[in-house]
């Protein structure tokens, strides 16, 4: 498992950013991965999704604009290798079709994890339920103690 990559999505990173407790699951996992020298990866759309989520928090009064800006700065400094090549898009489209996913963006994470032989971590329960049988390497953040 050492050095094997880990793919994370925006829901994981948002939970990481929201965590103040060093014993929280996202911070604990992040620390374990870095201590084990496991590279963290994501498709290039990761930061678009994070920025959008932070903006929604501001629009709903859950964050002040300056708080969102600070959290985005933290996210942008995370050591996450990004991928966004044409074959990734093609595979994501095929996966979305074969798994009957309503959106292709989430299939990009699955395609990347599949390609790299990585675990994929998300806080999206619906996604995990819909793909768990076909993709047992998909992990739910909320299921971690």
C-alpha positions in Angstrom: 0.0 0.0 0.0 3.0 2.3 0.6 3.4 4.7 -2.4 0.1 3.7 -3.9 -1.8 6.8 -4.9 -5.0 8.1 -3.4 -7.6 9.9 -5.4 -9.7 12.5 -3.6 -12.7 14.5 -4.7 -14.0 18.0 -3.8 -16.3 16.7 -1.1 -13.2 15.1 0.6 -11.2 18.3 0.4 -14.1 20.5 1.6 -14.4 18.2 4.7 -10.7 18.4 5.2 -10.9 22.3 5.0 -13.8 22.3 7.5 -12.0 20.1 10.0 -10.6 21.9 13.0 -10.0 18.7 15.0 -6.7 17.0 14.2 -8.3 13.7 15.1 -11.0 14.1 12.4 -11.1 11.5 9.7 -10.0 13.7 6.8 -7.0 15.1 8.7 -6.1 11.7 10.1 -6.2 10.1 6.6 -4.3 13.0 5.0 -1.6 12.6 7.6 -1.4 8.8 7.2 -1.1 9.1 3.4 1.7 11.6 3.6 3.6 9.6 6.2 3.3 6.6 3.9 4.4 8.7 1.0 1.2 8.0 -0.9 0.7 10.6 -3.6 -2.7 12.3 -3.6 -4.2 12.8 -7.0 -7.4 14.3 -8.6 -8.7 15.4 -12.0 -8.1 19.0 -12.9 -11.8 19.8 -12.2 -11.1 19.5 -8.4 -10.4 23.1 -7.8 -13.3 24.3 -9.9 -15.6 22.2 -7.7 -14.0 23.4 -4.5 -14.2 27.1 -5.6 -17.9 26.5 -6.5 -18.7 24.9 -3.1 -17.0 27.7 -1.2 -19.0 30.3 -3.2 -22.2 28.4 -2.4 -21.3 28.6 1.3 -20.9 32.4 1.0 -24.2 32.7 -0.9 -26.0 30.8 1.8 -24.4 32.8 4.6 -22.4 29.9 5.9 -19.0 31.6 5.3 -17.9 35.2 4.9 -16.2 36.0 1.5 -12.8 36.4 3.2 -13.2 33.1 5.0 -13.9 31.4 1.7 -10.8 33.1 0.1 -8.6 31.8 3.0 -10.0 28.3 2.6 -9.4 28.3 -1.1 -5.8 29.4 -0.5 -5.3 26.4 1.8 -6.9 24.1 -0.7 -4.6 25.4 -3.5 -1.5 24.8 -1.4 -2.4 21.1 -0.8 0.0 18.7 -2.4 -2.4 17.2 -5.0 -1.2 16.1 -8.4 -3.8 17.0 -11.1 -4.6 15.1 -14.3 -6.7 16.3 -17.2 -5.8 14.5 -20.4 -8.1 13.6 -23.3 -8.2 9.9 -22.5 -9.4 10.6 -18.9 -12.3 12.5 -20.4 -13.1 9.6 -22.8 -13.0 7.1 -20.0 -15.1 9.2 -17.7 -17.8 9.5 -20.4 -17.8 5.7 -20.8 -17.9 5.1 -17.0 -20.8 7.6 -16.5 -22.8 5.7 -19.1 -22.0 2.2 -17.9 -22.6 3.1 -14.2 -25.7 5.2 -15.1 -24.2 8.2 -13.3 -26.2 11.4 -13.7 -23.1 13.6 -14.1 -19.9 12.9 -15.8 -17.7 15.1 -13.6 -17.8 12.5 -10.8 -16.8 9.8 -13.3 -13.5 11.7 -13.9 -12.5 10.8 -10.3 -13.4 7.2 -10.9 -11.6 7.0 -14.2 -8.4 8.5 -12.7 -8.5 6.2 -9.7 -9.1 3.2 -12.0 -6.2 4.2 -14.2 -3.7 4.6 -11.4 -4.9 1.7 -9.3 -5.8 4.2 -6.5 -8.3 4.2 -3.7 -10.9 6.9 -4.3 -12.1 8.8 -1.2 -15.3 10.8 -1.2 -17.9 12.1 1.2 -20.6 11.5 -1.4 -22.8 8.7 0.0 -25.0 8.6 -3.1 -22.0 8.0 -5.4 -20.5 5.4 -3.2 -23.8 3.5 -3.0 -24.2 3.6 -6.8 -20.7 2.3 -7.7 -19.5 0.3 -4.6 -20.3 -3.1 -6.1 -18.5 -2.5 -9.4 -15.7 -0.5 -7.8 -14.8 -1.8 -4.3 -11.8 0.6 -4.1 -14.3 3.5 -3.7 -14.2 4.6 0.0 -16.7 6.7 1.9 -15.2 9.3 4.2 -18.1 9.1 6.6 -17.5 5.4 7.1 -14.1 6.1 8.7 -13.7 6.2 12.5 
